[in-house]
């Protein structure tokens, strides 16, 4: 059974940091592309970052470039999103998606609230 489970969200003050985790099972993680998305209240879901499976190359949305870092630990079958210098506009539910030859699987998300 393919599973993707996000964790690490919470309430943080502007300028603070959080690290989100995406723990997976049921598929060959090292062969899959991992992506993070977010959906703010009243807005459409938007792509945040991607890390590919072979050389670990990363890409970011302009809105988070320089502040967020996506990474992966293949033996642990886990992807991470390190978020620094958080802003109120980063408030959203953050989702992890795994994409590979078996298709794509979304997690249920974890809520990040940036507020003083």
C-alpha positions, 0 to 999 in steps of 0.5 A: 500500500502506497502511503505519503504522510506529512508532519512538522507543521505548526504555529511559528512567528514571522522570521522563524523556521520549520522543517516538514517531513514526508515519510513514505512507504509502499513504493521504490522511493529512490526512483520517485520524484518528490514535490511539495505544494501548498494551499493557502486559505481561499487560494488554489494549490501551488507548487513549492519545490521539486527534488528529482530522483537521480542526481537530487537536483532541486527547483523552487517557486520564486516565492520561496527561493532562497528561503526553503530547501527541499531534500531527500533521504533515500534510505529513510524514504523521506523527503524534507522541506526546510523553511526559513525566514517564514512570512505570514503569506507562507501560511498554508496547508503543505502537501507532499507528492510522490511521482513515479512509474506507479503513478502519483500519490498525495499526502493529506497535508500539514498546516503551517501558520505564520503569525505573531 
